[in-house]
Amino acid sequence: MQSKNEQNHSSSTGETTTTATESQTTPNPFKLNSLVWNGLNFTTVAAVTSGAVVAIQSPVKTVLVNLTKDGNFLPSYSGGTFGLFRAVYAGTLASLTGSSVRTLYVTGTKKHKPMELTPEIEEAIEVQEKTGIPKFSKTGYVMAAAFGDIIVTQIPESLSHYKKMPGFLPKDFQWKTLNNSRQLMLGGFMPRYLSGVVNFSALCVVEDKIAKNLPIDEKNTRHFTAGALSGMTAAFFSYPFTLFKDYTLTQTTVNEQGELRAKNSFTLLKEVGELVVQNPKEMGKTFVKNAVKQLPLRMGLTGAIFATVAGVGEILGSEPLDAVVPESIRPSIAKASSGFFSHSQPVEPEPTSDVPLAPASNNEAPKL
């Protein structure tokens, strides 16, 4: 027979166990949905990346616009240091909008690029390789990615460019009108698309190849360096296209009604071609002179942007909010390297052996 104290102790222990079990099985009403969690993490990475990119990009873009427009490094300004700061960071809001959209787009594009084939798979599809099918797939992917990028970022990019031209846009300029939005989209469209093809080739193809061959063990440093090298390579080969795009935009006019009139790229190309035929030596000198001034800046800028995009993602990881959000409200999912663009997968136990499982049959457990 148990004493009265023992019975009370047993009852108390049972209640405690029941309460603990209920607290473990009761779902946390404040636990985040996996889609929301991935979205918050991805937005955090995109915001940090975009802010870092614009901080570097905006003043350099101002210099490049003025070099293309009138050969001067800086626009005219007044007001001392504050006036200089305001001049070099003109159009930053539009740049930030375009950079944010591009960061979202580029990150998603890189996560969904064609997978590198293993030697075994390459050997198995040797016939397809001879016909050029894999090469066409990667080329088509880059061209489509560049086209998508220009569709979502062309308007804010062009608007930022015009705002960096002092006194060009009227104070009451409305870019959302049908005419102005159309002109913002079409101005320099073709040369920018061609430069985008070069940039995406470097960002999504060349960067990975450089990273694999760099003799650097530290992962973050390797990707940061690979991003910088691929960016400088992209800027070098895309220089004629980016220069002509900037030149096309500087030829745009705006009338008294605040309506933009962007010149056609092909018309300008024809005019430039005629000038080259008439005076090839002088045009050659002008091109080299501009290249000496602009090419190092463009290579440095693109290298810094690519390094930032590659490095920030590696440093922050796919779930940077792990460090600040309590585990109790995080979704119970495995870490997804693709961030917002991936579907969350349930946590699966790691295999206890490197030996592959034999196929099971007749509902029998697989054998090692």
Backbone hydrogen bonds in HBPLUS format (Angstrom, degrees):
<---DONOR---> <-ACCEPTOR-->    atom                        ^
c    i                          cat <-CA-CA->   ^        H-A-AA   ^      H-
h    n   atom  resd res      DA  || num        DHA   H-A  angle D-A-AA Bond
n    s   type  num  typ     dist DA aas  dist angle  dist       angle   num
A0007-GLN N   A0003-SER O   3.11 MM   4  6.41 154.1  2.18 148.6 155.4     1
A0008-ASN N   A0004-LYS O   3.06 MM   4  6.32 158.0  2.11 146.8 152.5     2
A0009-HIS N   A0005-ASN O   2.91 MM   4  6.14 153.8  1.98 145.8 153.4     3
A0010-SER N   A0006-GLU O   2.94 MM   4  6.15 155.7  2.00 145.9 152.2     4
A0011-SER N   A0007-GLN O   2.96 MM   4  6.17 157.0  2.01 147.1 153.5     5
A0012-SER N   A0008-ASN O   2.90 MM   4  6.12 156.1  1.96 146.3 152.9     6
A0013-THR N   A0009-HIS O   2.91 MM   4  6.12 157.2  1.96 147.3 153.5     7
A0014-GLY N   A0010-SER O   2.99 MM   4  6.16 156.4  2.05 146.4 152.4     8
A0015-GLU N   A0011-SER O   3.05 MM   4  6.29 154.6  2.11 146.1 152.5     9
A0016-THR N   A0012-SER O   2.99 MM   4  6.22 156.0  2.05 146.9 153.6    10
A0017-THR N   A0013-THR O   2.95 MM   4  6.18 160.0  1.99 149.4 154.6    11
A0018-THR N   A0014-GLY O   2.95 MM   4  6.11 158.8  2.00 146.1 152.0    12
A0019-THR N   A0015-GLU O   2.88 MM   4  6.07 158.3  1.93 147.5 153.4    13
A0020-ALA N   A0016-THR O   2.93 MM   4  6.15 159.5  1.98 149.4 154.7    14
A0021-THR N   A0017-THR O   2.92 MM   4  6.10 156.7  1.98 146.6 153.3    15
A0022-GLU N   A0018-THR O   2.92 MM   4  6.12 157.2  1.97 147.6 153.8    16
A0023-SER N   A0019-THR O   2.94 MM   4  6.17 154.0  2.01 146.3 153.5    17
A0024-GLN N   A0020-ALA O   3.01 MM   4  6.24 139.8  2.18 140.3 150.7    18
A0025-THR N   A0021-THR O   3.00 MM   4  6.23 149.7  2.09 146.4 154.5    19
A0026-THR N   A0022-GLU O   2.84 MM   4  5.82 139.1  2.00 146.1 156.0    20
A0031-LYS N   A0028-ASN O   3.15 MM   3  5.45 168.0  2.17 117.9 118.4    21
A0032-LEU N   A0329-ILE O   2.75 MM 297  5.75 174.0  1.75 150.5 148.3    22
A0037-TRP N   A0033-ASN O   2.85 MM   4  6.10 160.9  1.89 157.7 164.0    23
A0038-ASN N   A0034-SER O   2.94 MM   4  6.13 165.0  1.96 148.9 152.2    24
A0039-GLY N   A0035-LEU O   2.93 MM   4  6.07 154.7  2.00 142.6 150.3    25
A0040-LEU N   A0036-VAL O   2.87 MM   4  6.10 157.4  1.92 153.0 158.1    26
A0041-ASN N   A0037-TRP O   3.04 MM   4  6.26 163.7  2.06 151.6 156.0    27
A0042-PHE N   A0038-ASN O   2.89 MM   4  6.02 162.6  1.92 148.6 154.0    28
A0043-THR N   A0039-GLY O   2.89 MM   4  5.99 157.7  1.94 145.8 152.3    29
A0044-THR N   A0040-LEU O   3.00 MM   4  6.16 151.4  2.09 142.5 150.0    30
A0045-VAL N   A0041-ASN O   3.08 MM   4  6.40 163.8  2.10 152.6 155.6    31
A0046-ALA N   A0042-PHE O   2.88 MM   4  6.09 161.7  1.91 150.3 156.0    32
A0047-ALA N   A0043-THR O   2.81 MM   4  5.93 155.9  1.86 147.6 153.9    33
A0048-VAL N   A0044-THR O   3.05 MM   4  6.26 167.5  2.07 153.0 155.7    34
A0049-THR N   A0045-VAL O   2.93 MM   4  6.05 164.1  1.95 149.8 155.0    35
A0050-SER N   A0046-ALA O   2.81 MM   4  5.88 165.9  1.83 149.2 153.7    36
A0051-GLY N   A0047-ALA O   2.94 MM   4  6.00 164.6  1.96 147.5 152.1    37
A0052-ALA N   A0048-VAL O   3.04 MM   4  6.18 159.9  2.08 146.4 151.8    38
A0053-VAL N   A0049-THR O   2.90 MM   4  6.10 157.8  1.95 150.7 157.4    39
A0054-VAL N   A0050-SER O   2.90 MM   4  6.06 172.3  1.91 157.8 159.2    40
A0055-ALA N   A0051-GLY O   3.07 MM   4  6.12 156.2  2.13 143.1 149.7    41
A0056-ILE N   A0053-VAL O   3.15 MM   3  5.40 129.0  2.42 100.5 113.1    42
A0057-GLN N   A0053-VAL O   2.71 MM   4  5.80 164.4  1.73 155.2 160.9    43
A0058-SER N   A0054-VAL O   2.99 MM   4  5.49 169.8  2.00 140.9 144.0    44
A0061-LYS N   A0057-GLN O   2.81 MM   4  5.90 158.7  1.85 163.0 170.1    45
A0062-THR N   A0058-SER O   3.06 MM   4  6.30 150.2  2.15 146.4 154.3    46
A0063-VAL N   A0059-PRO O   3.17 MM   4  6.51 155.3  2.24 144.6 149.7    47
A0064-LEU N   A0060-VAL O   2.97 MM   4  6.28 159.9  2.01 150.7 156.3    48
A0065-VAL N   A0061-LYS O   2.84 MM   4  6.03 159.6  1.89 153.7 158.7    49
A0066-ASN N   A0062-THR O   3.13 MM   4  6.34 163.0  2.16 147.8 151.9    50
A0067-LEU N   A0063-VAL O   2.91 MM   4  6.13 150.8  2.00 148.3 157.0    51
A0068-THR N   A0064-LEU O   3.00 MM   4  6.16 157.0  2.05 146.6 152.2    52
A0069-LYS N   A0065-VAL O   2.91 MM   4  6.06 148.3  2.01 142.9 152.6    53
A0070-ASP N   A0066-ASN O   2.94 MM   4  5.87 166.9  1.95 148.7 151.0    54
A0071-GLY N   A0066-ASN O   3.13 MM   5  6.25 122.8  2.47 140.8 147.0    55
A0071-GLY N   A0067-LEU O   3.13 MM   4  4.05 132.9  2.36 102.8 112.2    56
A0083-GLY N   A0079-GLY O   3.35 MM   4  4.40 156.3  2.41 101.4 101.9    57
A0084-LEU N   A0080-GLY O   2.97 MM   4  6.31 152.0  2.05 150.0 158.2    58
A0085-PHE N   A0081-THR O   2.90 MM   4  6.16 162.7  1.93 152.7 157.3    59
A0086-ARG N   A0082-PHE O   2.90 MM   4  6.10 160.1  1.94 148.5 154.0    60
A0087-ALA N   A0083-GLY O   2.94 MM   4  6.08 145.4  2.06 139.4 149.0    61
A0088-VAL N   A0084-LEU O   2.95 MM   4  6.21 166.6  1.97 159.6 161.2    62
A0089-TYR N   A0085-PHE O   3.07 MM   4  6.10 143.9  2.21 143.2 152.4    63
A0090-ALA N   A0087-ALA O   3.38 MM   3  5.27 162.9  2.41 103.8 104.2    64
A0092-THR N   A0089-TYR O   3.23 MM   3  5.51 136.5  2.43 138.3 132.8    65
A0095-SER N   A0091-GLY O   3.00 MM   4  6.23 151.9  2.08 144.7 153.7    66
A0096-LEU N   A0092-THR O   2.67 MM   4  5.91 152.6  1.75 152.9 160.1    67
A0097-THR N   A0093-LEU O   2.99 MM   4  6.26 154.7  2.06 145.6 152.0    68
A0098-GLY N   A0094-ALA O   2.99 MM   4  6.23 168.5  2.01 149.9 152.8    69
A0099-SER N   A0095-SER O   2.74 MM   4  5.87 157.0  1.79 148.8 156.3    70
A0100-SER N   A0096-LEU O   2.85 MM   4  5.93 155.9  1.91 145.0 151.0    71
A0101-VAL N   A0097-THR O   3.09 MM   4  6.32 168.0  2.11 152.3 155.1    72
A0102-ARG N   A0098-GLY O   2.90 MM   4  6.03 158.9  1.94 145.5 152.4    73
A0103-THR N   A0099-SER O   2.80 MM   4  5.94 154.9  1.86 146.1 153.0    74
A0104-LEU N   A0100-SER O   3.06 MM   4  6.32 165.0  2.08 151.5 154.5    75
A0105-TYR N   A0101-VAL O   2.93 MM   4  6.13 162.0  1.97 148.9 154.6    76
A0106-VAL N   A0102-ARG O   2.64 MM   4  5.72 174.5  1.64 160.8 162.6    77
A0107-THR N   A0103-THR O   2.98 MM   4  5.88 164.1  2.00 144.9 150.0    78
A0108-GLY N   A0104-LEU O   3.18 MM   4  6.26 162.9  2.21 141.7 146.6    79
A0109-THR N   A0105-TYR O   2.85 MM   4  6.04 151.6  1.93 146.6 155.7    80
A0110-LYS N   A0106-VAL O   2.83 MM   4  6.03 161.0  1.86 154.4 158.3    81
A0111-LYS N   A0107-THR O   3.11 MM   4  6.31 150.4  2.20 143.9 151.6    82
A0112-HIS N   A0108-GLY O   3.23 MM   4  6.39 129.6  2.50 136.8 148.6    83
A0112-HIS N   A0109-THR O   3.16 MM   3  5.24 138.3  2.34  97.9 109.5    84
A0122-GLU N   A0118-THR O   2.89 MM   4  6.13 164.6  1.91 160.8 165.9    85
A0123-GLU N   A0119-PRO O   2.95 MM   4  6.09 150.6  2.04 142.0 149.3    86
A0124-ALA N   A0120-GLU O   3.05 MM   4  6.30 145.1  2.17 138.0 147.7    87
A0124-ALA N   A0121-ILE O   3.04 MM   3  4.92 115.8  2.47  90.7 106.9    88
A0125-ILE N   A0121-ILE O   3.02 MM   4  6.31 138.2  2.20 148.4 158.5    89
A0128-GLN N   A0125-ILE O   2.97 MM   3  5.28 117.4  2.37 103.7 118.6    90
A0129-GLU N   A0125-ILE O   3.02 MM   4  6.41 154.2  2.09 153.5 161.5    91
A0130-LYS N   A0126-GLU O   3.10 MM   4  6.35 150.9  2.19 144.8 151.5    92
A0131-THR N   A0127-VAL O   3.27 MM   4  6.60 138.7  2.45 138.6 149.1    93
A0131-THR N   A0128-GLN O   3.12 MM   3  5.14 127.6  2.40  94.7 108.4    94
A0133-ILE N   A0128-GLN O   3.21 MM   5  5.62 153.0  2.28 156.6 152.2    95
A0132-GLY N   A0129-GLU O   3.04 MM   3  5.04 148.6  2.14  97.8 107.7    96
A0136-PHE N   A0132-GLY O   2.97 MM   4  6.12 156.3  2.03 149.6 156.4    97
A0137-SER N   A0133-ILE O   2.96 MM   4  6.20 153.3  2.03 151.5 159.1    98
A0138-LYS N   A0134-PRO O   3.09 MM   4  6.41 160.1  2.14 153.2 156.3    99
A0139-THR N   A0135-LYS O   2.95 MM   4  6.14 161.5  1.99 150.6 156.4   100
A0140-GLY N   A0136-PHE O   2.78 MM   4  5.88 164.8  1.81 152.0 156.4   101
A0141-TYR N   A0137-SER O   3.00 MM   4  6.12 148.2  2.10 139.8 148.8   102
A0142-VAL N   A0138-LYS O   3.06 MM   4  6.32 159.7  2.10 149.3 153.1   103
A0143-MET N   A0139-THR O   3.04 MM   4  6.28 164.7  2.06 153.4 157.5   104
A0144-ALA N   A0140-GLY O   2.94 MM   4  6.04 158.0  1.99 145.7 151.9   105
A0145-ALA N   A0141-TYR O   2.88 MM   4  6.03 155.4  1.94 146.9 154.3   106
A0146-ALA N   A0142-VAL O   2.95 MM   4  6.15 158.0  2.00 149.5 154.8   107
A0147-PHE N   A0143-MET O   3.07 MM   4  6.25 152.2  2.15 141.0 148.5   108
A0148-GLY N   A0144-ALA O   2.94 MM   4  6.19 161.1  1.98 150.7 155.5   109
A0149-ASP N   A0145-ALA O   2.99 MM   4  6.17 153.2  2.06 145.4 152.8   110
A0150-ILE N   A0146-ALA O   3.14 MM   4  6.37 160.5  2.18 147.0 150.8   111
A0151-ILE N   A0147-PHE O   3.10 MM   4  6.31 149.4  2.20 146.1 154.6   112
A0152-VAL N   A0148-GLY O   3.23 MM   4  6.47 155.3  2.30 148.3 152.8   113
A0153-THR N   A0149-ASP O   3.03 MM   4  6.07 133.7  2.26 145.6 158.1   114
A0154-GLN N   A0150-ILE O   2.98 MM   4  5.02 142.3  2.12 134.3 136.3   115
A0157-GLU N   A0153-THR O   3.06 MM   4  6.06 156.0  2.12 153.6 161.1   116
A0158-SER N   A0154-GLN O   2.91 MM   4  6.04 164.5  1.93 154.9 158.5   117
A0159-LEU N   A0155-ILE O   2.94 MM   4  6.08 163.9  1.97 156.2 161.2   118
A0160-SER N   A0156-PRO O   2.96 MM   4  6.02 156.6  2.01 141.7 147.7   119
A0161-HIS N   A0157-GLU O   3.04 MM   4  6.29 151.9  2.12 143.2 151.0   120
A0162-TYR N   A0158-SER O   3.02 MM   4  6.35 160.0  2.06 154.0 157.8   121
A0163-LYS N   A0159-LEU O   3.05 MM   4  6.27 151.9  2.13 147.0 154.8   122
A0164-LYS N   A0160-SER O   3.19 MM   4  6.40 127.5  2.49 138.3 150.5   123
A0164-LYS N   A0161-HIS O   3.14 MM   3  5.28 141.0  2.30  99.3 110.5   124
A0165-MET N   A0162-TYR O   3.06 MM   3  5.30 161.4  2.10 107.3 112.6   125
A0168-PHE N   A0165-MET O   3.07 MM   3  5.62 156.5  2.13 145.1 143.1   126
A0173-PHE N   A0170-PRO O   3.11 MM   3  5.20 147.5  2.22 119.4 116.4   127
A0181-SER N   A0177-THR O   2.92 MM   4  5.95 169.7  1.94 158.7 162.1   128
A0182-ARG N   A0178-LEU O   3.14 MM   4  6.09 150.8  2.23 137.9 146.1   129
A0183-GLN N   A0179-ASN O   2.89 MM   4  6.16 157.1  1.95 151.7 158.3   130
A0184-LEU N   A0180-ASN O   2.83 MM   4  6.00 155.3  1.89 149.5 156.5   131
A0185-MET N   A0181-SER O   3.06 MM   4  6.19 144.9  2.19 136.8 145.5   132
A0186-LEU N   A0182-ARG O   2.94 MM   4  6.15 159.0  1.98 151.1 156.6   133
A0187-GLY N   A0183-GLN O   2.94 MM   4  5.71 150.8  2.03 144.8 150.5   134
A0189-PHE N   A0186-LEU O   3.12 MM   3  5.10 158.1  2.17 129.3 122.7   135
A0192-ARG N   A0188-GLY O   3.15 MM   4  6.08 153.0  2.23 145.3 153.4   136
A0193-TYR N   A0189-PHE O   2.90 MM   4  6.11 148.0  2.01 149.1 158.7   137
A0194-LEU N   A0190-MET O   3.04 MM   4  6.32 160.9  2.07 155.7 160.0   138
A0195-SER N   A0191-PRO O   3.02 MM   4  6.24 156.3  2.08 143.8 150.1   139
A0196-GLY N   A0192-ARG O   2.87 MM   4  6.02 142.7  2.01 138.6 149.6   140
A0197-VAL N   A0193-TYR O   2.95 MM   4  6.32 144.0  2.09 148.0 156.9   141
A0198-VAL N   A0194-LEU O   3.31 MM   4  6.65 157.5  2.36 144.0 148.6   142
A0199-ASN N   A0195-SER O   2.93 MM   4  6.21 160.3  1.97 147.7 153.5   143
A0200-PHE N   A0196-GLY O   2.85 MM   4  5.97 167.7  1.86 153.8 156.5   144
A0201-SER N   A0197-VAL O   3.02 MM   4  6.08 148.9  2.12 140.0 148.8   145
A0202-ALA N   A0198-VAL O   3.09 MM   4  6.36 152.7  2.17 145.5 152.3   146
A0203-LEU N   A0199-ASN O   2.81 MM   4  6.03 163.4  1.83 153.1 158.3   147
A0204-CYS N   A0200-PHE O   2.90 MM   4  5.65 165.8  1.92 143.2 147.3   148
A0205-VAL N   A0201-SER O   3.06 MM   4  5.37 136.3  2.26 126.9 136.0   149
A0206-VAL N   A0201-SER O   3.03 MM   5  6.43 161.3  2.07 146.7 152.8   150
A0207-GLU N   A0202-ALA O   2.79 MM   5  5.85 145.8  1.91 161.1 165.1   151
A0209-LYS N   A0205-VAL O   3.42 MM   4  6.70 159.8  2.47 146.7 152.2   152
A0210-ILE N   A0206-VAL O   2.90 MM   4  6.17 157.3  1.95 157.5 164.2   153
A0211-ALA N   A0207-GLU O   2.88 MM   4  6.10 163.0  1.90 153.1 158.0   154
A0212-LYS N   A0208-ASP O   3.01 MM   4  6.20 151.4  2.09 145.8 152.5   155
A0213-ASN N   A0210-ILE O   3.09 MM   3  5.29 134.0  2.31 101.1 113.5   156
A0214-LEU N   A0210-ILE O   3.03 MM   4  6.14 116.9  2.44 147.9 163.8   157
A0222-ARG N   A0218-GLU O   2.95 MM   4  6.09 154.9  2.01 152.9 161.0   158
A0223-HIS N   A0219-LYS O   3.00 MM   4  6.28 163.1  2.03 157.8 160.6   159
A0224-PHE N   A0220-ASN O   2.92 MM   4  6.06 157.5  1.98 148.5 155.6   160
A0225-THR N   A0221-THR O   2.90 MM   4  6.00 162.8  1.93 148.2 152.8   161
A0226-ALA N   A0222-ARG O   2.89 MM   4  6.04 158.8  1.93 145.2 151.9   162
A0227-GLY N   A0223-HIS O   2.85 MM   4  5.94 153.6  1.92 143.3 150.2   163
A0228-ALA N   A0224-PHE O   3.06 MM   4  6.32 156.4  2.12 144.7 150.7   164
A0229-LEU N   A0225-THR O   2.96 MM   4  6.21 165.6  1.98 155.1 158.6   165
A0230-SER N   A0226-ALA O   2.92 MM   4  6.01 163.5  1.95 148.5 153.5   166
A0231-GLY N   A0227-GLY O   2.91 MM   4  5.94 149.8  2.00 141.8 150.6   167
A0232-MET N   A0228-ALA O   3.02 MM   4  6.24 159.4  2.06 149.2 153.8   168
A0233-THR N   A0229-LEU O   3.03 MM   4  6.21 152.8  2.11 142.5 150.4   169
A0234-ALA N   A0230-SER O   2.90 MM   4  6.09 156.6  1.95 144.1 150.4   170
A0235-ALA N   A0231-GLY O   2.92 MM   4  6.15 160.7  1.96 149.8 154.8   171
A0236-PHE N   A0232-MET O   3.06 MM   4  6.20 151.7  2.15 141.8 148.7   172
A0237-PHE N   A0233-THR O   3.19 MM   4  6.47 166.8  2.20 154.3 156.0   173
A0238-SER N   A0234-ALA O   2.89 MM   4  5.91 143.5  2.02 148.9 159.6   174
A0241-PHE N   A0238-SER O   3.02 MM   3  5.43 121.0  2.38 110.2 124.7   175
A0242-THR N   A0238-SER O   2.96 MM   4  6.21 166.7  1.98 163.3 167.8   176
A0243-LEU N   A0239-TYR O   2.88 MM   4  5.86 163.8  1.91 157.4 162.1   177
A0244-PHE N   A0240-PRO O   3.11 MM   4  6.12 156.5  2.17 134.4 141.0   178
A0245-LYS N   A0241-PHE O   2.87 MM   4  6.06 148.2  1.98 143.7 153.3   179
A0246-ASP N   A0242-THR O   2.98 MM   4  6.19 164.9  2.00 149.0 152.0   180
A0247-TYR N   A0243-LEU O   2.91 MM   4  6.13 155.2  1.97 145.6 153.4   181
A0248-THR N   A0244-PHE O   2.85 MM   4  6.01 152.2  1.93 143.2 150.4   182
A0249-LEU N   A0245-LYS O   3.08 MM   4  6.40 157.0  2.13 149.9 155.1   183
A0250-THR N   A0246-ASP O   3.00 MM   4  6.27 150.9  2.09 146.7 154.7   184
A0251-GLN N   A0248-THR O   3.19 MM   3  5.32 146.1  2.31  99.6 109.5   185
A0252-THR N   A0249-LEU O   3.12 MM   3  5.36 164.6  2.15 109.7 113.9   186
A0253-THR N   A0261-ARG O   3.12 MM   8  5.18 164.9  2.14 131.1 134.0   187
A0261-ARG N   A0253-THR O   2.75 MM   8  5.18 143.3  1.89 160.5 157.0   188
A0255-ASN N   A0259-GLU O   3.10 MM   4  5.51 155.7  2.16 142.3 144.2   189
A0258-GLY N   A0255-ASN O   3.01 MM   3  5.42 159.3  2.06 115.7 119.2   190
A0268-LEU N   A0264-ASN O   3.06 MM   4  6.39 162.4  2.09 155.2 159.6   191
A0269-LEU N   A0265-SER O   2.85 MM   4  6.04 151.4  1.93 144.7 153.6   192
A0270-LYS N   A0266-PHE O   2.97 MM   4  6.15 150.2  2.06 140.2 147.4   193
A0271-GLU N   A0267-THR O   3.02 MM   4  6.35 153.8  2.10 144.9 152.0   194
A0272-VAL N   A0268-LEU O   2.87 MM   4  6.13 161.9  1.90 153.4 157.9   195
A0273-GLY N   A0269-LEU O   2.88 MM   4  6.03 155.3  1.94 143.6 151.0   196
A0274-GLU N   A0270-LYS O   2.99 MM   4  6.26 150.0  2.08 145.4 152.7   197
A0275-LEU N   A0271-GLU O   3.09 MM   4  6.41 152.2  2.17 145.5 152.8   198
A0276-VAL N   A0272-VAL O   2.96 MM   4  6.26 150.9  2.04 149.0 157.3   199
A0277-VAL N   A0273-GLY O   3.04 MM   4  6.31 155.1  2.10 146.2 152.4   200
A0278-GLN N   A0274-GLU O   2.97 MM   4  6.17 155.1  2.03 146.0 152.8   201
A0279-ASN N   A0275-LEU O   2.90 MM   4  5.98 159.3  1.94 148.8 154.0   202
A0283-MET N   A0279-ASN O   3.10 MM   4  6.26 166.3  2.12 158.3 162.5   203
A0284-GLY N   A0280-PRO O   2.86 MM   4  5.92 149.8  1.95 143.9 152.5   204
A0285-LYS N   A0281-LYS O   3.03 MM   4  6.29 155.8  2.09 146.8 152.7   205
A0286-THR N   A0282-GLU O   2.99 MM   4  6.26 155.6  2.05 145.8 152.7   206
A0287-PHE N   A0283-MET O   2.94 MM   4  6.16 157.4  1.99 146.8 152.5   207
A0288-VAL N   A0284-GLY O   3.01 MM   4  6.24 165.6  2.03 151.8 155.2   208
A0289-LYS N   A0285-LYS O   2.86 MM   4  5.99 159.5  1.90 148.9 155.2   209
A0290-ASN N   A0286-THR O   2.95 MM   4  6.15 161.1  1.99 149.3 153.8   210
A0291-ALA N   A0287-PHE O   2.89 MM   4  6.07 154.4  1.95 146.3 154.3   211
A0292-VAL N   A0288-VAL O   2.91 MM   4  6.14 155.4  1.97 151.4 156.7   212
A0293-LYS N   A0289-LYS O   3.34 MM   4  6.60 149.7  2.44 140.2 147.3   213
A0294-GLN N   A0290-ASN O   2.76 MM   4  5.87 167.9  1.78 158.9 162.9   214
A0295-LEU N   A0291-ALA O   2.84 MM   4  5.01 148.3  1.94 127.6 138.2   215
A0297-LEU N   A0294-GLN O   3.02 MM   3  5.27 113.0  2.48 104.6 120.8   216
A0298-ARG N   A0294-GLN O   2.84 MM   4  6.08 164.1  1.87 163.4 168.9   217
A0299-MET N   A0295-LEU O   2.86 MM   4  5.97 162.6  1.89 155.1 159.8   218
A0300-GLY N   A0296-PRO O   2.91 MM   4  5.99 160.3  1.95 144.6 150.5   219
A0301-LEU N   A0297-LEU O   2.83 MM   4  5.96 159.3  1.88 149.3 155.4   220
A0302-THR N   A0298-ARG O   2.93 MM   4  6.00 174.2  1.93 150.5 152.5   221
A0303-GLY N   A0299-MET O   2.90 MM   4  5.85 155.5  1.96 141.8 149.8   222
A0304-ALA N   A0300-GLY O   2.93 MM   4  6.03 154.1  2.00 141.3 148.3   223
A0305-ILE N   A0301-LEU O   2.91 MM   4  6.19 155.3  1.97 150.7 158.0   224
A0306-PHE N   A0302-THR O   2.88 MM   4  6.04 172.1  1.89 154.3 156.4   225
A0307-ALA N   A0303-GLY O   2.92 MM   4  5.98 158.5  1.96 144.3 151.1   226
A0308-THR N   A0304-ALA O   2.91 MM   4  6.02 149.9  2.00 140.1 148.4   227
A0309-VAL N   A0305-ILE O   2.89 MM   4  6.17 165.4  1.92 156.6 159.8   228
A0310-ALA N   A0306-PHE O   2.90 MM   4  6.06 164.9  1.93 151.1 155.5   229
A0311-GLY N   A0307-ALA O   2.68 MM   4  5.58 157.5  1.72 143.7 151.7   230
A0312-VAL N   A0308-THR O   2.88 MM   4  5.60 166.3  1.90 144.3 149.1   231
A0315-ILE N   A0311-GLY O   2.88 MM   4  6.09 158.4  1.93 154.5 160.9   232
A0316-LEU N   A0312-VAL O   2.88 MM   4  5.90 174.6  1.88 157.3 159.1   233
A0317-GLY N   A0313-GLY O   2.97 MM   4  5.57 142.6  2.11 128.6 139.5   234
A0322-ASP N   A0319-GLU O   3.26 MM   3  5.89 168.0  2.27 116.8 119.9   235
A0323-ALA N   A0320-PRO O   3.45 MM   3  6.35 163.0  2.48 120.0 121.4   236
A0324-VAL N   A0321-LEU O   3.09 MM   3  5.39 150.9  2.18 108.3 116.4   237
A0325-VAL N   A0321-LEU O   2.88 MM   4  5.77 157.3  1.93 167.3 170.9   238
A0329-ILE N   A0326-PRO O   3.24 MM   3  6.00 157.8  2.29 117.7 122.4   239
A0330-ARG N   A0327-GLU O   3.24 MM   3  5.18 155.8  2.30 100.3 107.5   240
A0333-ILE N   A0331-PRO O   2.95 MM   2  5.66 129.4  2.22 107.1  92.0   241
A0334-ALA N   A0345-GLN O   2.95 MM  11  5.74 175.0  1.95 174.4 175.8   242
A0339-GLY N   A0336-ALA O   3.18 MM   3  5.58 169.1  2.19 113.8 116.5   243
A0341-PHE N   A0338-SER O   3.33 MM   3  5.71 140.0  2.50 139.9 132.2   244
A0342-SER N   A0339-GLY O   3.14 MM   3  5.73 166.8  2.16 119.5 122.1   245
A0358-ALA N   A0367-LYS O   3.32 MM   9  5.76 168.4  2.34 159.7 162.1   246
A0364-GLU N   A0361-SER O   3.05 MM   3  5.63 156.9  2.10 115.8 122.7   247
